[in-house]
Amino acid sequence: GETSAALLKLQPVTFHYKVADEQGEQPLQFGLIAEDVAAVLPQLVIYDEYNQPETVAYQALSSLLLNEFQIEHRRGLASEARAQLELAALTARTAAAEARAMAATEGLATAREEVQRGRQELVSLRAQMRQVQQTVQRLVAAAQGPDTSVAAVAP
């Protein structure tokens, strides 16, 4: 919600304190600028006696960040669950498509076999038809009488 949007507007910085620490050093620090935080999330700022931003209430920030992390974690889990469901649906659809492809391949093989048997039967029928045509021609010729183009042979 609004807190999430506000947290995303915060700009982390690195800095060195002007005053040195107990060891006399000014090590690199990580944090937020109180004035910038006050503009976005004023409830996370500790103010001085003049009501000016003095520092960030980091202890409160960690709770907000933990809440945002938990929200994002739940979203991630929900996204993962949706992805798993989509994966399962795609897996099922792929298996069904593979089964249809296998059936079509088997059907194609059966059809090829049937075409081959049909071709063989056609060759056989053509041979039988030639034999029948030859027989019919002989019968027609026999019915018309002796063939004058061939010399008759006596028994």
Backbone as ProteinMPNN parsed JSONL, in Angstrom:
{"seq_chain_A": "GETSAALLKLQPVTFHYKVADEQGEQPLQFGLIAEDVAAVLPQLVIYDEYNQPETVAYQALSSLLLNEFQIEHRRGLASEARAQLELAALTARTAAAEARAMAATEGLATAREEVQRGRQELVSLRAQMRQVQQTVQRLVAAAQGPDTSVAAVAP", "coords_chain_A": {"N_chain_A": [[0.806, -1.181, 0.0], [0.367, 2.232, 0.727], [2.535, 2.597, 2.467], [4.397, 0.826, 1.42], [4.909, 2.002, -1.081], [5.997, 4.403, -0.215], [8.303, 3.526, 1.14], [9.778, 2.618, -1.012], [10.542, 4.97, -2.133], [12.558, 5.928, -0.584], [15.991, 6.83, -0.374], [18.886, 5.216, -0.049], [22.085, 6.085, 1.352], [25.655, 6.602, 1.454], [27.992, 7.717, 3.878], [30.181, 9.83, 5.865], [30.559, 10.557, 9.269], [30.857, 13.876, 10.581], [32.089, 14.287, 12.963], [34.637, 12.507, 14.561], [34.834, 9.023, 15.591], [35.246, 7.096, 18.735], [37.764, 5.993, 18.347], [38.954, 7.864, 16.872], [38.393, 7.866, 14.207], [36.682, 8.178, 11.036], [34.666, 6.277, 9.855], [33.191, 4.723, 6.91], [29.743, 5.044, 6.565], [26.399, 3.707, 6.339], [23.15, 4.605, 5.426], [20.235, 6.688, 5.828], [19.13, 9.935, 4.856], [17.883, 12.103, 7.181], [16.21, 14.344, 6.635], [15.299, 13.753, 4.05], [13.877, 11.405, 4.537], [11.912, 12.404, 6.241], [10.341, 13.829, 4.457], [9.057, 11.821, 3.114], [8.271, 9.656, 4.84], [7.37, 10.759, 7.585], [6.907, 9.742, 10.148], [8.994, 8.087, 10.702], [11.083, 9.569, 11.594], [13.136, 11.182, 13.994], [12.744, 14.068, 15.759], [14.269, 17.252, 16.557], [14.405, 19.695, 19.283], [13.499, 21.922, 17.96], [11.753, 21.031, 16.181], [12.914, 20.008, 13.905], [14.17, 17.635, 11.533], [16.223, 15.224, 12.999], [17.39, 12.658, 13.206], [17.096, 9.323, 11.837], [14.636, 6.967, 12.788], [15.764, 4.152, 13.018], [15.175, 1.688, 14.238], [12.4, 1.444, 13.974], [12.191, 1.388, 11.243], [13.277, -1.076, 10.507], [11.249, -2.891, 11.261], [9.209, -2.155, 9.501], [10.455, -2.758, 7.079], [10.793, -5.514, 7.398], [8.107, -6.315, 7.385], [7.438, -5.6, 4.742], [9.154, -7.309, 3.393], [8.042, -9.788, 4.131], [5.536, -9.575, 2.907], [6.312, -9.501, 0.207], [7.521, -11.977, 0.096], [5.329, -13.7, 0.446], [3.965, -13.039, -1.895], [5.809, -13.995, -3.726], [5.699, -16.737, -3.147], [3.059, -17.24, -3.903], [3.241, -16.64, -6.623], [5.019, -18.609, -7.383], [3.452, -20.866, -6.882], [1.424, -20.447, -8.776], [2.969, -20.636, -11.073], [3.768, -23.298, -10.88], [1.283, -24.559, -11.212], [0.686, -23.723, -13.824], [2.804, -24.944, -15.13], [2.182, -27.634, -14.668], [-0.229, -27.782, -16.088], [0.701, -27.218, -18.677], [2.406, -29.377, -18.999], [0.576, -31.476, -18.973], [-0.89, -30.797, -21.261], [1.106, -31.048, -23.167], [1.695, -33.768, -22.983], [-0.752, -34.808, -23.856], [-0.769, -33.82, -26.47], [1.458, -35.157, -27.466], [0.499, -37.769, -27.29], [-1.59, -37.627, -29.137], [-0.089, -37.149, -31.424], [1.388, -39.503, -31.578], [-0.704, -41.325, -31.97], [-1.62, -40.381, -34.416], [0.643, -40.89, -35.943], [0.739, -43.662, -35.777], [-1.696, -44.157, -37.012], [-1.105, -43.157, -39.525], [0.868, -44.948, -40.323], [-0.657, -47.266, -40.424], [-2.419, -46.495, -42.435], [-0.607, -46.271, -44.56], [0.134, -48.933, -44.816], [-2.338, -49.976, -45.579], [-2.682, -48.654, -48.021], [-0.554, -49.78, -49.43], [-1.365, -52.475, -49.453], [-3.662, -52.105, -50.933], [-2.555, -51.281, -53.389], [-1.195, -53.601, -54.092], [-3.337, -55.324, -54.375], [-4.638, -54.059, -56.476], [-2.766, -54.428, -58.547], [-2.905, -57.179, -58.718], [-5.605, -57.464, -59.433], [-5.582, -56.18, -61.93], [-3.97, -57.937, -63.378], [-5.602, -60.214, -63.309], [-7.738, -59.136, -64.733], [-6.594, -58.805, -67.268], [-6.194, -61.453, -67.917], [-8.863, -62.3, -68.002], [-9.777, -60.685, -70.099], [-8.263, -61.739, -72.189], [-9.268, -64.325, -72.239], [-11.924, -63.791, -72.891], [-11.542, -62.711, -75.444], [-10.583, -64.977, -76.8], [-12.809, -66.614, -76.559], [-14.694, -65.138, -77.998], [-13.513, -65.166, -80.501], [-13.577, -67.91, -80.999], [-16.269, -68.285, -81.1], [-16.938, -67.022, -83.429], [-16.042, -68.578, -85.403], [-13.616, -70.53, -87.321], [-10.4, -69.185, -87.392], [-9.372, -67.318, -90.001], [-7.025, -66.236, -90.577], [-5.129, -67.825, -89.617], [-3.593, -70.861, -90.37], [-5.407, -73.797, -90.695], [-5.047, -76.675, -88.85], [-4.888, -80.045, -89.269], [-6.043, -82.747, -87.321]], "CA_chain_A": [[0.0, 0.0, 0.0], [1.042, 3.53, 0.781], [3.831, 2.447, 3.138], [5.305, 0.184, 0.462], [5.303, 3.004, -2.073], [6.864, 5.375, 0.456], [9.602, 2.887, 1.387], [10.51, 2.547, -2.278], [11.042, 6.315, -2.451], [13.733, 6.232, 0.239], [17.256, 6.712, -1.097], [20.023, 4.937, 0.832], [23.313, 6.824, 1.055], [26.852, 6.334, 2.261], [28.494, 8.999, 4.384], [31.116, 9.833, 6.991], [30.191, 11.566, 10.266], [31.821, 14.98, 10.68], [32.831, 14.091, 14.212], [35.277, 11.19, 14.584], [34.381, 8.113, 16.655], [36.156, 6.968, 19.872], [39.103, 5.656, 17.865], [39.436, 8.996, 16.077], [38.184, 7.581, 12.783], [35.406, 8.537, 10.425], [34.426, 5.172, 8.917], [32.068, 4.815, 5.98], [28.463, 4.673, 7.163], [25.286, 3.496, 5.408], [21.927, 5.036, 6.079], [19.289, 7.558, 5.138], [19.181, 11.325, 5.285], [16.668, 12.339, 7.964], [15.353, 15.3, 5.942], [14.658, 13.051, 2.931], [12.916, 10.474, 5.121], [10.816, 13.219, 6.761], [9.482, 14.196, 3.329], [8.341, 10.634, 2.623], [7.697, 8.934, 5.985], [7.738, 11.568, 8.75], [6.815, 8.96, 11.383], [10.271, 7.389, 10.904], [12.12, 10.554, 11.907], [13.186, 11.755, 15.342], [12.894, 15.518, 15.572], [14.908, 17.971, 17.662], [13.523, 20.607, 20.032], [12.977, 22.939, 17.038], [10.916, 20.263, 15.259], [13.688, 19.764, 12.691], [14.635, 16.242, 11.49], [17.541, 15.057, 13.599], [17.912, 11.351, 12.824], [16.089, 8.351, 11.414], [14.32, 5.933, 13.78], [16.08, 2.911, 12.308], [14.517, 0.553, 14.885], [11.065, 1.339, 13.384], [12.383, 1.069, 9.827], [13.503, -2.516, 10.342], [9.948, -3.568, 11.328], [8.519, -1.901, 8.23], [11.125, -3.522, 6.031], [10.459, -6.915, 7.607], [6.737, -6.482, 6.904], [7.481, -5.569, 3.281], [9.785, -8.554, 2.975], [7.061, -10.861, 4.289], [4.533, -9.405, 1.845], [6.927, -9.928, -1.043], [7.732, -13.425, 0.182], [4.026, -14.33, 0.161], [3.713, -12.865, -3.33], [6.693, -14.931, -4.411], [5.146, -18.083, -2.989], [1.853, -17.317, -4.738], [3.703, -16.69, -8.015], [5.59, -19.943, -7.583], [2.341, -21.81, -6.955], [0.789, -20.26, -10.087], [3.89, -21.17, -12.074], [3.681, -24.761, -10.8], [0.013, -24.946, -11.835], [0.842, -23.534, -15.265], [3.709, -25.988, -15.596], [1.427, -28.891, -14.676], [-1.182, -27.713, -17.201], [1.471, -27.343, -19.913], [2.889, -30.757, -19.066], [-0.568, -32.298, -19.374], [-1.208, -30.497, -22.663], [2.182, -31.618, -23.976], [1.488, -35.222, -23.003], [-1.91, -35.07, -24.717], [-0.343, -33.565, -27.851], [2.334, -36.266, -27.847], [-0.353, -38.946, -27.492], [-2.282, -37.44, -30.421], [0.915, -37.307, -32.479], [1.676, -40.947, -31.681], [-1.874, -41.959, -32.59], [-1.621, -39.99, -35.824], [1.744, -41.615, -36.573], [0.279, -45.049, -35.927], [-2.741, -44.127, -38.037], [-0.424, -42.956, -40.796], [1.52, -46.224, -40.658], [-1.745, -48.17, -40.823], [-2.897, -46.031, -43.74], [0.409, -46.655, -45.554], [-0.008, -50.38, -45.026], [-3.569, -50.188, -46.349], [-2.406, -48.202, -49.386], [0.306, -50.792, -50.04], [-2.215, -53.642, -49.736], [-4.542, -51.705, -52.037], [-1.77, -51.305, -54.616], [-0.96, -55.001, -54.441], [-4.623, -55.87, -54.843], [-4.88, -53.458, -57.782], [-1.887, -55.129, -59.49], [-3.481, -58.513, -58.89], [-6.859, -57.337, -60.187], [-5.24, -55.855, -63.317], [-3.497, -59.182, -63.994], [-6.795, -61.039, -63.504], [-8.535, -58.516, -65.778], [-5.948, -59.132, -68.54], [-6.497, -62.86, -68.197], [-10.274, -62.381, -68.387], [-9.885, -60.1, -71.433], [-7.713, -62.704, -73.133], [-10.22, -65.434, -72.315], [-13.078, -63.283, -73.642], [-11.13, -62.602, -76.839], [-10.537, -66.333, -77.342], [-14.186, -67.115, -76.685], [-15.316, -64.415, -79.111], [-12.917, -65.687, -81.721], [-14.061, -69.274, -81.18], [-17.682, -68.208, -81.449], [-17.029, -66.508, -84.788], [-15.603, -69.609, -86.324], [-12.181, -70.698, -87.431], [-9.616, -67.988, -87.729], [-8.884, -67.467, -91.38], [-5.671, -65.728, -90.69], [-4.236, -68.877, -89.155], [-3.823, -72.082, -91.112], [-6.036, -74.847, -89.918], [-4.172, -77.836, -88.726], [-5.7, -81.241, -89.102], [-5.572, -83.576, -86.209]], "C_chain_A": [[0.853, 1.25, 0.0], [2.427, 3.424, 1.416], [4.847, 1.814, 2.185], [5.814, 1.191, -0.548], [6.268, 4.016, -1.455], [8.249, 4.786, 0.713], [10.437, 2.828, 0.108], [11.066, 3.907, -2.692], [12.282, 6.679, -1.646], [15.005, 5.951, -0.555], [18.399, 6.456, -0.122], [21.264, 5.712, 0.379], [24.47, 6.24, 1.85], [27.395, 7.692, 2.683], [29.528, 8.761, 5.471], [30.608, 10.891, 7.965], [31.283, 12.638, 10.326], [32.705, 14.819, 11.908], [33.378, 12.664, 14.218], [34.724, 10.349, 15.734], [35.436, 8.028, 17.758], [37.592, 6.669, 19.453], [39.68, 6.787, 17.002], [39.237, 8.807, 14.588], [36.806, 8.066, 12.335], [35.061, 7.464, 9.381], [33.207, 5.44, 8.013], [30.806, 4.286, 6.655], [27.421, 4.494, 6.047], [24.021, 3.928, 6.123], [21.036, 5.852, 5.175], [19.461, 8.972, 5.657], [17.843, 11.656, 5.928], [15.715, 13.296, 7.256], [14.61, 14.649, 4.784], [13.586, 12.093, 3.44], [11.698, 11.248, 5.624], [9.847, 13.609, 5.657], [8.612, 13.042, 2.866], [7.594, 9.911, 3.738], [8.059, 9.679, 7.274], [7.695, 10.798, 10.066], [8.096, 8.178, 11.67], [11.405, 8.329, 11.303], [12.0, 10.997, 13.362], [13.534, 13.233, 15.163], [13.557, 16.146, 16.797], [13.909, 18.924, 18.322], [12.945, 21.712, 19.155], [12.095, 22.311, 15.954], [11.58, 20.09, 13.884], [14.154, 18.31, 12.701], [16.054, 16.133, 12.032], [18.183, 13.739, 13.158], [16.749, 10.455, 12.419], [15.892, 7.338, 12.533], [14.501, 4.562, 13.118], [15.405, 1.697, 12.927], [13.101, 0.372, 14.33], [11.161, 0.934, 11.915], [12.55, -0.431, 9.619], [12.19, -3.29, 10.401], [9.164, -3.371, 10.041], [9.127, -2.718, 7.096], [10.843, -5.014, 6.163], [9.051, -7.201, 7.102], [6.704, -6.513, 5.373], [8.122, -6.845, 2.73], [8.798, -9.714, 3.046], [5.977, -10.783, 3.219], [5.095, -9.915, 0.519], [7.179, -11.437, -1.057], [6.431, -14.164, -0.128], [3.674, -14.199, -1.32], [4.562, -13.839, -4.138], [6.182, -16.354, -4.327], [3.909, -18.267, -3.86], [2.237, -17.41, -6.215], [4.274, -18.062, -8.337], [4.491, -20.98, -7.717], [1.633, -21.694, -8.307], [1.67, -20.848, -11.187], [3.849, -22.7, -12.075], [2.397, -25.27, -11.449], [0.098, -24.819, -13.357], [1.737, -24.607, -15.851], [2.98, -27.329, -15.682], [0.441, -28.91, -15.842], [-0.447, -27.874, -18.533], [2.001, -28.763, -20.096], [1.774, -31.681, -19.53], [-0.915, -32.063, -20.846], [-0.15, -31.08, -23.593], [2.017, -33.129, -24.097], [0.325, -35.578, -23.926], [-1.535, -34.867, -26.185], [0.569, -34.686, -28.347], [1.52, -37.531, -28.112], [-1.085, -38.839, -28.826], [-1.312, -37.643, -31.583], [1.253, -38.781, -32.683], [0.525, -41.672, -32.367], [-1.921, -41.631, -34.078], [-0.522, -40.732, -36.581], [1.354, -43.071, -36.802], [-0.789, -45.143, -37.003], [-2.144, -43.965, -39.423], [0.251, -44.253, -41.239], [0.472, -47.229, -41.127], [-2.265, -47.785, -42.201], [-1.905, -46.4, -44.833], [0.315, -48.145, -45.867], [-1.24, -50.674, -45.867], [-3.39, -49.757, -47.796], [-1.554, -49.242, -50.105], [-0.504, -52.044, -50.387], [-3.151, -53.338, -50.905], [-3.805, -51.726, -53.363], [-1.523, -52.741, -55.079], [-2.235, -55.638, -54.989], [-4.948, -55.344, -56.233], [-4.032, -54.143, -58.849], [-2.458, -56.511, -59.778], [-4.759, -58.461, -59.727], [-6.593, -57.01, -61.652], [-4.772, -57.104, -64.06], [-4.68, -60.099, -64.268], [-7.649, -60.482, -64.635], [-7.931, -58.81, -67.152], [-6.24, -60.585, -68.922], [-7.942, -63.015, -68.654], [-10.451, -61.82, -69.788], [-9.358, -61.076, -72.494], [-8.674, -63.873, -73.323], [-11.437, -65.019, -73.139], [-12.723, -63.18, -75.12], [-11.086, -63.979, -77.491], [-11.938, -66.878, -77.543], [-14.905, -66.434, -77.839], [-14.787, -64.95, -80.425], [-13.42, -67.099, -82.016], [-15.513, -69.268, -81.618], [-17.852, -67.73, -82.878], [-16.568, -67.55, -85.802], [-14.104, -69.664, -86.407], [-11.526, -69.389, -87.9], [-9.011, -68.197, -89.104], [-7.455, -66.964, -91.528], [-4.668, -66.76, -90.238], [-4.569, -70.138, -89.918], [-4.384, -73.134, -90.223], [-5.139, -76.057, -89.944], [-5.087, -79.026, -88.493], [-5.163, -82.063, -87.975], [-4.831, -84.768, -86.617]], "O_chain_A": [[1.905, 1.317, -0.634], [3.375, 4.07, 0.97], [6.01, 2.216, 2.149], [7.008, 1.234, -0.842], [7.234, 4.434, -2.092], [9.258, 5.467, 0.526], [11.659, 2.973, 0.149], [11.972, 3.976, -3.523], [12.984, 7.632, -1.986], [15.091, 4.976, -1.301], [18.841, 7.378, 0.563], [21.464, 5.959, -0.81], [24.274, 5.48, 2.798], [27.279, 8.681, 1.958], [29.721, 7.637, 5.935], [30.263, 11.998, 7.551], [32.466, 12.352, 10.148], [33.888, 15.158, 11.902], [32.651, 11.72, 13.911], [34.214, 10.882, 16.72], [36.41, 8.781, 17.743], [38.533, 7.059, 20.144], [40.782, 6.66, 16.466], [39.847, 9.514, 13.786], [35.91, 8.322, 13.14], [35.15, 7.708, 8.178], [32.338, 6.257, 8.318], [30.813, 3.205, 7.244], [27.552, 5.058, 4.961], [23.846, 3.641, 7.307], [21.066, 5.735, 3.95], [19.896, 9.169, 6.792], [16.793, 11.51, 5.302], [14.506, 13.069, 7.281], [13.438, 14.942, 4.55], [12.513, 11.982, 2.846], [10.567, 10.794, 5.45], [8.645, 13.709, 5.903], [7.547, 13.257, 2.288], [6.414, 9.591, 3.591], [8.973, 9.259, 7.984], [8.388, 11.171, 11.012], [8.263, 7.659, 12.773], [12.565, 7.918, 11.344], [10.898, 11.164, 13.886], [14.506, 13.58, 14.492], [13.431, 15.649, 17.916], [12.731, 18.955, 17.969], [11.992, 22.378, 19.561], [11.741, 22.949, 14.962], [10.91, 20.033, 12.852], [14.502, 17.79, 13.761], [16.962, 16.841, 11.595], [19.356, 13.699, 12.787], [15.582, 10.784, 12.629], [16.859, 6.899, 13.156], [13.537, 3.91, 12.718], [15.086, 0.751, 12.207], [12.64, -0.765, 14.224], [10.3, 0.215, 11.409], [12.021, -0.99, 8.659], [12.026, -4.26, 9.661], [8.529, -4.302, 9.545], [8.419, -3.29, 6.268], [10.672, -5.706, 5.159], [8.823, -8.225, 6.458], [6.026, -7.351, 4.779], [7.676, -7.386, 1.719], [8.727, -10.529, 2.127], [5.55, -11.807, 2.686], [4.434, -10.665, -0.199], [7.063, -12.087, -2.097], [6.431, -15.141, -0.877], [3.148, -15.133, -1.925], [4.093, -14.432, -5.109], [6.222, -17.095, -5.308], [3.727, -19.315, -4.48], [1.63, -18.169, -6.97], [4.045, -18.609, -9.416], [4.574, -21.873, -8.561], [1.282, -22.704, -8.916], [1.173, -21.48, -12.119], [3.889, -23.326, -13.134], [2.408, -26.282, -12.15], [-0.36, -25.698, -14.087], [1.47, -25.123, -16.937], [3.143, -28.069, -16.652], [0.29, -29.933, -16.51], [-0.919, -28.587, -19.419], [2.039, -29.283, -21.211], [1.986, -32.556, -20.37], [-1.196, -33.007, -21.585], [-0.471, -31.554, -24.683], [2.178, -33.698, -25.176], [0.408, -36.539, -24.691], [-1.937, -35.651, -27.044], [0.471, -35.115, -29.497], [1.813, -38.278, -29.046], [-1.197, -39.82, -29.561], [-1.668, -38.235, -32.601], [1.388, -39.247, -33.814], [0.739, -42.523, -33.231], [-2.223, -42.494, -34.901], [-0.723, -41.153, -37.72], [1.599, -43.638, -37.867], [-0.798, -46.076, -37.806], [-2.621, -44.567, -40.385], [0.202, -44.605, -42.417], [0.682, -47.953, -42.101], [-2.523, -48.651, -43.037], [-2.312, -46.801, -45.923], [0.403, -48.562, -47.022], [-1.2, -51.519, -46.761], [-3.892, -50.418, -48.705], [-1.809, -49.552, -51.269], [-0.355, -52.607, -51.472], [-3.403, -54.193, -51.754], [-4.372, -52.147, -54.371], [-1.621, -53.062, -56.263], [-2.196, -56.4, -55.956], [-5.469, -56.076, -57.074], [-4.524, -54.414, -59.944], [-2.492, -56.958, -60.925], [-4.974, -59.293, -60.608], [-7.298, -57.507, -62.53], [-5.125, -57.313, -65.221], [-4.761, -60.699, -65.339], [-8.223, -61.244, -65.413], [-8.671, -59.04, -68.109], [-6.496, -60.902, -70.084], [-8.223, -63.771, -69.583], [-11.185, -62.393, -70.593], [-9.947, -61.213, -73.566], [-8.866, -64.352, -74.44], [-11.923, -65.781, -73.975], [-13.541, -63.534, -75.968], [-11.516, -64.126, -78.635], [-12.232, -67.518, -78.553], [-15.645, -67.082, -78.579], [-15.555, -65.162, -81.363], [-13.661, -67.437, -83.175], [-15.946, -70.117, -82.398], [-18.877, -68.036, -83.487], [-16.735, -67.334, -87.002], [-13.396, -68.962, -85.685], [-12.076, -68.63, -88.699], [-8.241, -69.13, -89.332], [-6.779, -67.256, -92.515], [-3.468, -66.589, -90.454], [-5.747, -70.45, -90.093], [-3.897, -73.348, -89.113], [-4.549, -76.396, -90.97], [-5.952, -79.0, -87.618], [-3.961, -82.071, -87.709], [-4.387, -85.54, -85.766]]}, "name": "protein", "num_of_chains": 1, "seq": "GETSAALLKLQPVTFHYKVADEQGEQPLQFGLIAEDVAAVLPQLVIYDEYNQPETVAYQALSSLLLNEFQIEHRRGLASEARAQLELAALTARTAAAEARAMAATEGLATAREEVQRGRQELVSLRAQMRQVQQTVQRLVAAAQGPDTSVAAVAP"}
